């Protein structure tokens, strides 16, 4: 995810985030408050279109590994530990201080595009999607952090499942073709997604695109401290439980209770 912002609103507040971006979440909240206070009624300082991915980055930033995988493959959830509860409490703070609206994440992108949201955490593929449609100037900053910078990276998996060696070899050849530096770089530049190979970042066309697009340059800069998120069979269930927990927090549930309930639900789903 990248933190995008409505540059027109920020400029009216007299802030230069290119020269002096907020580094920590506390600093970010103060900036969001400052700009929001100068906006029209109904404009919020911050939201995200994908709460589960934002909170996973926050957990990593606060020293929480979310889950632990033992040598035998057993999954142990960790997000209800103290370091995770601190993140849940910060989420509540954003609601309490009225920087973020309750249960509006599905509509966050629409609000941002309508000029009713100052900052939004959203996927990097919005860089290409918004290029021709937005009626205001967009800026981007690297994601704020708690203890240390970190952004959780996700992605898809491709699995070859066939006993036919000919089909296996053909499938593997296709995957190698799609994922080589040339072709996956073309995909990244077309969609706004990040390249999966370090060699892509060194290509002239990527460097040229970064010079042309400050938004993409910001997304690429985050690769220096990005973390590949741990995937496991019940990850989808965990994401659902985290989403429900955040929604509960936004609507009054105690943060510790919400994360503990989410963790207990995940434990019930895990192999015994």
C-alpha positions as CSV (number, residue, x, y, z in Angstrom):
1,X,0.0,0.0,0.0
2,X,0.9,3.6,-0.5
3,X,-0.3,6.7,1.4
4,X,-1.8,9.0,-1.3
5,X,-3.0,12.5,-0.5
6,X,-5.0,15.3,-2.0
7,X,-2.2,17.7,-2.8
8,X,-4.5,20.6,-3.3
9,X,-6.0,20.3,0.2
10,X,-2.6,19.9,1.8
11,X,-1.1,22.9,-0.1
12,X,-4.0,25.1,1.1
13,X,-2.9,24.2,4.7
14,X,0.6,25.5,3.9
15,X,2.3,22.1,4.3
16,X,5.0,20.8,2.0
17,X,5.0,17.0,2.4
18,X,7.5,16.5,-0.3
19,X,10.1,18.4,1.8
20,X,8.8,17.4,5.2
21,X,6.7,14.3,5.3
22,X,5.5,12.8,8.6
23,X,7.6,9.9,9.6
24,X,5.7,8.3,12.5
25,X,2.0,7.6,12.8
26,X,1.7,10.2,15.6
27,X,3.2,12.8,13.3
28,X,0.9,11.7,10.5
29,X,-2.2,12.1,12.7
30,X,-1.2,15.7,13.5
31,X,-0.8,16.5,9.8
32,X,-4.2,14.9,9.0
33,X,-5.8,16.9,11.8
34,X,-4.3,20.1,10.6
35,X,-5.5,19.7,7.0
36,X,-8.9,18.3,8.0
37,X,-9.6,21.3,10.2
38,X,-9.4,23.5,7.1
39,X,-11.6,21.4,4.9
40,X,-15.4,21.5,4.3
41,X,-17.7,19.6,6.6
42,X,-17.8,15.9,6.0
43,X,-14.1,15.7,4.9
44,X,-12.0,13.3,6.9
45,X,-8.3,13.2,7.3
46,X,-7.6,9.6,6.6
47,X,-9.0,6.2,5.6
48,X,-8.0,3.1,3.8
49,X,-9.7,1.0,1.1
50,X,-8.2,-2.2,2.6
51,X,-8.1,-2.2,6.4
52,X,-6.7,-5.7,6.8
53,X,-3.6,-5.0,4.7
54,X,-2.9,-1.6,6.4
55,X,-3.2,-3.2,9.9
56,X,-0.8,-6.0,8.9
57,X,1.8,-3.4,7.9
58,X,1.2,-1.6,11.2
59,X,1.6,-4.8,13.2
60,X,5.0,-5.5,11.5
61,X,6.0,-1.9,12.2
62,X,5.3,-2.4,15.9
63,X,7.4,-5.6,16.2
64,X,4.5,-8.0,15.8
65,X,5.0,-10.9,13.4
66,X,1.2,-11.6,13.1
67,X,1.8,-15.4,13.0
68,X,4.6,-17.8,13.7
69,X,5.3,-20.9,11.7
70,X,7.2,-23.7,13.5
71,X,9.5,-26.1,11.8
72,X,6.7,-28.7,11.5
73,X,4.4,-26.1,9.8
74,X,2.2,-25.3,12.8
75,X,0.7,-21.8,12.8
76,X,0.6,-19.8,16.0
77,X,-1.3,-16.4,15.8
78,X,0.5,-13.5,17.5
79,X,-1.5,-10.4,16.8
80,X,-3.3,-10.4,20.1
81,X,0.0,-10.0,22.0
82,X,0.7,-6.6,23.6
83,X,2.4,-5.3,20.5
84,X,-0.7,-6.1,18.5
85,X,-3.1,-4.6,21.0
86,X,-1.2,-1.3,20.8
87,X,-1.9,-1.2,17.1
88,X,-5.6,-1.9,17.8
89,X,-5.6,0.9,20.3
90,X,-4.1,3.3,17.8
91,X,-6.9,2.3,15.3
92,X,-9.4,3.2,18.0
93,X,-7.6,6.5,18.5
94,X,-8.1,7.4,14.8
95,X,-11.8,6.9,15.3
96,X,-12.0,8.7,18.6
97,X,-10.2,11.7,17.3
98,X,-12.5,11.7,14.2
99,X,-9.7,11.5,11.7
100,X,-11.2,8.3,10.2
101,X,-14.9,7.6,9.7
102,X,-16.5,4.4,11.2
103,X,-17.0,1.5,8.8
104,X,-16.5,3.5,5.6
105,X,-13.5,1.6,4.1
106,X,-15.5,0.3,1.2
107,X,-16.3,3.8,0.2
108,X,-12.9,5.3,1.0
109,X,-11.7,5.5,-2.6
110,X,-14.9,7.2,-3.7
111,X,-14.6,9.8,-1.0
112,X,-10.9,10.4,-1.9
113,X,-11.8,10.9,-5.6
114,X,-14.6,13.2,-4.6
115,X,-12.2,15.4,-2.6
116,X,-13.7,14.4,0.7
117,X,-10.7,12.6,2.1
118,X,-7.2,14.1,2.6
119,X,-5.2,10.8,2.9
120,X,-5.9,7.3,1.8
121,X,-3.9,4.1,2.1
122,X,-4.4,2.1,-1.1
123,X,-2.7,-0.3,-3.4
124,X,0.0,0.9,-5.8
125,X,-2.1,-0.1,-8.8
126,X,-4.2,3.0,-8.3
127,X,-1.3,5.0,-9.7
128,X,-2.2,3.9,-13.2
129,X,-6.0,3.8,-12.6
130,X,-6.2,7.3,-11.3
131,X,-3.8,8.9,-13.8
132,X,-6.5,10.1,-16.2
133,X,-9.6,10.4,-14.0
134,X,-8.7,12.5,-10.9
135,X,-9.7,16.2,-10.9
136,X,-7.1,17.3,-8.4
137,X,-3.3,16.9,-7.8
138,X,-2.3,13.7,-6.0
139,X,0.8,13.3,-3.9
140,X,2.2,10.3,-2.1
141,X,4.3,9.7,1.0
142,X,6.0,6.6,2.3
143,X,3.9,4.9,4.9
144,X,4.4,6.2,8.5
145,X,5.5,3.8,11.1
146,X,5.6,3.0,14.8
147,X,9.0,1.5,15.8
148,X,10.5,0.9,12.4
149,X,9.5,1.4,8.7
150,X,7.8,-1.6,7.2
151,X,5.2,-2.3,4.5
152,X,3.6,-5.8,4.1
153,X,3.8,-7.1,0.6
154,X,1.2,-9.5,-0.7
155,X,0.7,-11.2,-4.0
156,X,-0.7,-14.2,-5.9
157,X,0.7,-17.7,-6.2
158,X,0.9,-19.9,-9.3
159,X,0.8,-23.6,-8.7
160,X,1.4,-26.3,-11.3
161,X,-0.8,-29.4,-10.5
162,X,-0.4,-32.1,-13.1
163,X,1.1,-35.6,-13.3
164,X,1.6,-35.1,-17.0
165,X,5.3,-34.2,-17.5
166,X,4.7,-32.5,-20.9
167,X,2.0,-30.3,-19.4
168,X,4.2,-29.6,-16.3
169,X,7.2,-28.6,-18.5
170,X,4.9,-26.3,-20.7
171,X,3.4,-24.7,-17.6
172,X,6.8,-24.1,-16.1
173,X,8.0,-22.5,-19.4
174,X,5.0,-20.2,-19.4
175,X,5.6,-19.1,-15.8
176,X,9.3,-18.4,-16.5
177,X,8.2,-16.4,-19.5
178,X,5.7,-14.3,-17.5
179,X,8.0,-13.8,-14.6
180,X,11.2,-12.9,-16.4
181,X,12.5,-9.4,-15.9
182,X,11.3,-8.1,-19.3
183,X,7.7,-9.3,-19.1
184,X,6.9,-8.8,-15.4
185,X,8.4,-5.3,-15.7
186,X,6.0,-4.5,-18.5
187,X,3.2,-5.8,-16.4
188,X,4.2,-3.7,-13.4
189,X,4.5,-0.5,-15.4
190,X,1.2,-1.1,-17.1
191,X,-0.8,-1.9,-13.9
192,X,1.1,0.2,-11.3
193,X,1.9,-3.0,-9.3
194,X,5.4,-3.3,-8.0
195,X,8.0,-5.4,-9.8
196,X,8.9,-8.7,-8.2
197,X,12.5,-8.6,-9.4
198,X,15.2,-6.3,-8.1
199,X,16.7,-6.3,-11.6
200,X,13.6,-4.5,-12.8
201,X,14.3,-1.5,-10.7
202,X,17.6,-1.1,-12.5
203,X,16.1,-0.9,-15.9
204,X,16.1,2.4,-17.8
205,X,12.4,2.2,-18.4
206,X,11.6,1.8,-14.7
207,X,14.0,4.7,-13.8
208,X,12.3,6.9,-16.5
209,X,8.9,6.0,-15.1
210,X,10.0,6.9,-11.6
211,X,11.3,10.3,-12.8
212,X,7.9,10.9,-14.5
213,X,5.8,9.7,-11.6
214,X,6.5,10.7,-8.0
215,X,3.8,8.4,-6.9
216,X,5.5,5.3,-8.4
217,X,8.9,6.5,-7.1
218,X,7.4,6.5,-3.6
219,X,6.0,3.0,-4.0
220,X,9.4,1.8,-5.3
221,X,11.2,3.5,-2.4
222,X,9.2,1.4,0.1
223,X,10.7,-1.8,-1.3
224,X,13.8,-1.1,0.7
225,X,12.0,-2.0,3.9
226,X,9.1,-4.1,2.6
227,X,8.3,-7.5,4.1
228,X,7.0,-10.5,2.2
229,X,3.9,-11.5,4.2
230,X,3.6,-15.0,5.4
231,X,1.0,-17.0,3.5
232,X,-0.7,-20.0,4.9
233,X,-3.9,-22.0,4.3
234,X,-6.1,-20.1,6.7
235,X,-4.8,-16.6,5.8
236,X,-8.1,-15.7,4.2
237,X,-10.0,-16.5,7.3
238,X,-7.5,-14.5,9.4
239,X,-7.9,-11.5,7.1
240,X,-11.7,-11.8,7.6
241,X,-11.4,-12.0,11.3
242,X,-9.0,-9.0,11.4
243,X,-11.5,-7.0,9.2
244,X,-14.3,-7.8,11.5
245,X,-12.2,-6.9,14.6
246,X,-11.3,-3.5,13.2
247,X,-15.0,-2.8,12.3
248,X,-15.9,-3.8,15.9
249,X,-13.3,-1.5,17.3
250,X,-14.6,1.3,15.2
251,X,-18.1,0.7,16.6
252,X,-17.1,0.6,20.3
253,X,-15.7,-2.8,21.1
254,X,-12.6,-2.8,23.4
255,X,-9.5,-3.1,21.1
256,X,-8.0,-5.9,23.3
257,X,-11.2,-7.9,23.3
258,X,-11.7,-7.5,19.5
259,X,-8.2,-8.8,18.7
260,X,-8.4,-11.6,21.2
261,X,-11.7,-12.7,19.7
262,X,-10.2,-12.6,16.2
263,X,-7.2,-14.6,17.3
264,X,-9.4,-17.2,19.1
265,X,-11.6,-17.6,16.0
266,X,-8.5,-18.2,13.9
267,X,-7.1,-20.8,16.3
268,X,-10.4,-22.6,15.9
269,X,-9.9,-22.8,12.1
270,X,-6.3,-24.0,12.3
271,X,-5.4,-27.7,12.1
272,X,-5.2,-29.3,15.4
